[in-house]
Amino acid sequence: MKTKYFFTGILYFACLISISSCKIYSFKDVSIPPEVKTIHLAYIENRARYVNPQLAPQLNDALRLKINNQAGKLTQVQTDDAHYDVAGYISDYNETTSGVSNQQAATNRLNVTVHLIFKNHLDPTGKTVAPADFEADVTRNFDFSANTSFTDAETQLLPTIISNMTDEIFNKLFSNW
């Protein structure tokens, strides 16, 4: 009987150790060629028709922080002669109805788009030092209840918008997928 409890205890302890060692999957597949040492991040301004005054400053801060934390070998510089030059602007920020129930709006959607402009000053074609110069839109949609006012939804969604858009922009710049 004691042996049964002993093995049960060991099994329980082994399960506990294996569960505690599990991590949430995170993308750290950052592809930065070794010859790339500097990056210039121009301020991403808000050019959308509707401007949330908190969005651009928080997005810029979060993107700078993410690049420092996950692409740490890159030195951020304030000059245009950096190896990588990233610019862009928030091009769209609008609300649409995304779900209808009983002929009434049930769900609304906040659409956010950032237009990115990436320049590789070491190799604009990307043949030897990837990636090549590009312009691309990064878009995410954020749903919220139609019973929630747009102002309240913006306040509630802003941390999620900042986090998701930062991840999307970072992946577009550094993760080759």
Beta strands, then each sheet from edge to edge (+ up, - down):
strand 1: 38-41
strand 2: 45-46
strand 3: 75-77
strand 4: 84-101
strand 5: 104-120
strand 6: 134-145
sheet 1: 2+ 4+ 1+ 3+
sheet 2: 2+ 4+ 5- 6+
end
